[in-house]
Amino acid sequence: MPFLRFQTRDVVFLALVSVGMLVASMVTVPFVVGLFATLPGTGAVVTAFFLGFFLALAHRRVGSAGVATFTSSLLGLVLAFVTPSMFFILVSAALTTDALLLAWRPDLRSLRTLVLLSTFYNTFVYLFGYLFGSFFNLPGFGMEMLLSNWPTILALTILTALLGAAGGYLGGRGAQEYAPDEV
């Protein structure tokens, strides 16, 4: 399995995937965060489906480790203008996901693999969001919030994983249906 060996068409496709992730984030997050401002990590929950969908498409099409890191770095660079912690959250989640991918060495044509990668990625986005939120001292992300609201945070983590899995499933199915011999 090659790592970061992208052709020009792969880089263009991954840039378009990053734009899709950005549009999904910019459309969904402002509405939900305004409604549920007291719950930490709601932005990760509402974007989990879309990030899982686009990540599964990208992994299926490109077929290389490093896809999550590349797309998340581009997305993080743009979202860093909104809040600098987003760059660290997205890149950390992507590096962890790609490290699992390199250690595991799965077949990226498998729908099961695409669903698991999307699930892991979105779970890591939520967990790293909480970690960096505490580190950067963002409101609602302190250690006292974790200790007092751990059932809510656990439920949101599970919801994030399930939404990421659903997005990964649909992204993987779409990629298999419309480009069955790609990779």
C-alpha positions in Angstrom: 0.0 0.0 0.0 1.6 3.2 -1.1 1.8 6.2 1.3 1.3 9.7 -0.1 2.1 8.6 -3.7 -0.5 10.6 -5.4 -0.8 11.4 -9.1 -1.9 14.8 -10.2 -5.5 13.6 -10.8 -5.5 12.2 -7.2 -4.4 15.6 -5.8 -7.1 17.4 -7.7 -9.7 14.8 -6.6 -8.6 15.1 -2.9 -8.8 18.9 -3.2 -12.3 18.6 -4.4 -13.1 16.2 -1.6 -11.7 18.8 0.8 -14.0 21.5 -0.7 -17.0 19.1 -0.2 -16.0 18.6 3.4 -15.6 22.4 3.9 -19.0 23.2 2.3 -20.7 20.5 4.5 -19.0 21.9 7.6 -19.9 25.5 6.8 -23.5 24.7 6.0 -24.3 22.5 9.0 -22.2 23.7 11.9 -23.4 27.3 12.3 -27.0 26.2 12.7 -26.5 23.4 15.1 -23.8 25.0 17.3 -26.1 28.0 17.8 -29.0 25.7 18.9 -26.9 23.4 21.1 -24.2 25.7 22.4 -24.1 24.0 25.8 -23.1 20.6 24.4 -19.4 20.3 23.6 -18.4 18.9 20.2 -21.8 19.3 18.4 -19.9 20.5 15.4 -18.1 17.1 15.1 -21.4 15.3 15.6 -23.3 17.1 12.8 -20.4 16.9 10.3 -19.6 13.2 11.1 -21.9 11.9 8.3 -20.6 14.2 5.7 -16.9 13.7 6.6 -17.4 10.0 6.6 -19.0 10.1 3.2 -16.3 12.2 1.6 -13.5 10.3 3.3 -14.8 6.9 2.1 -15.1 8.3 -1.5 -11.6 9.6 -1.4 -10.1 6.4 0.1 -12.0 4.2 -2.4 -10.9 6.3 -5.4 -7.3 7.0 -4.5 -6.5 3.8 -2.7 -3.6 5.0 -0.6 -2.8 5.7 3.0 -2.4 9.4 3.6 -5.7 10.3 2.0 -7.2 11.4 5.4 -4.1 13.4 6.3 -4.0 15.2 2.9 -7.7 16.1 2.9 -7.8 17.0 6.6 -4.7 19.2 6.2 -6.4 21.2 3.4 -9.6 21.4 5.3 -7.8 22.3 8.6 -5.9 25.1 6.9 -9.1 26.8 5.8 -10.9 26.2 9.1 -8.0 27.5 11.0 -9.2 31.0 10.1 -12.4 30.2 12.0 -10.7 28.7 15.0 -7.0 27.7 15.1 -7.7 24.6 17.1 -9.6 23.0 14.1 -6.3 22.5 12.2 -4.8 20.6 15.1 -8.0 18.6 15.7 -8.4 17.5 12.1 -4.8 16.7 11.4 -4.4 14.8 14.6 -7.4 12.7 13.8 -6.2 12.1 10.3 -2.7 11.1 11.3 -4.1 8.7 13.9 -6.5 7.2 11.3 -3.7 6.9 8.7 -1.4 5.3 11.3 -4.1 2.7 12.0 -4.4 2.2 8.3 -0.7 1.7 7.8 -0.5 -0.7 10.7 -3.6 -2.6 9.6 -3.0 -2.7 5.8 -6.5 -3.4 4.8 -8.0 -3.7 1.3 -9.4 -0.3 0.5 -11.9 -1.8 -2.0 -13.7 -3.4 0.9 -16.8 -1.7 2.1 -16.2 -2.9 5.6 -12.8 -1.2 5.6 -14.2 2.1 4.4 -16.9 2.1 7.1 -14.3 1.4 9.8 -12.0 4.1 8.6 -14.8 6.6 8.5 -15.9 5.5 12.0 -12.4 5.8 13.4 -11.8 9.1 11.8 -14.9 10.8 13.1 -14.5 9.3 16.5 -11.0 10.7 16.6 -12.2 14.1 15.4 -14.7 14.2 18.3 -12.1 13.0 20.9 -9.3 15.2 19.7 -11.8 18.1 19.6 -12.4 17.6 23.3 -8.7 17.2 24.0 -7.6 20.3 22.1 -10.7 22.2 23.4 -9.5 21.6 26.9 -5.9 22.5 25.9 -6.9 25.7 24.2 -9.2 26.5 27.1 -12.3 26.8 24.8 -15.6 27.4 26.6 -17.4 24.2 27.6 -14.4 21.9 27.1 -12.8 22.0 30.6 -12.0 19.0 32.7 -14.9 19.8 35.0 -17.3 19.5 32.1 -15.9 16.1 31.2 -16.2 14.8 34.8 -19.7 16.2 35.3 -21.1 15.4 31.8 -19.4 12.1 31.0 -22.6 10.2 30.1 -23.5 13.0 27.6 -20.1 13.0 26.1 -20.0 9.2 25.8 -23.4 9.3 24.1 -22.2 12.0 21.6 -19.0 10.0 20.9 -21.1 7.0 20.1 -23.5 9.1 17.9 -20.5 10.6 16.1 -19.1 7.1 15.4 -22.5 5.8 14.1 -23.0 8.9 11.9 -19.5 8.5 10.5 -20.1 4.8 9.8 -23.4 5.6 8.0 -21.6 8.3 5.9 -18.7 5.8 5.2 -21.2 3.2 4.2 -23.0 5.4 1.7 -19.7 6.9 0.4 -18.3 3.4 -0.1 -21.4 2.1 -1.8 -21.5 5.2 -4.1 -17.9 4.8 -5.0 -18.3 1.1 -5.7 -21.4 1.6 -7.8 -20.2 4.5 -9.9 -16.5 3.6 -10.1 -16.3 -0.2 -9.4 -12.8 -0.7 -11.0 -11.2 2.4 -9.6 -8.3 2.2 -7.1 
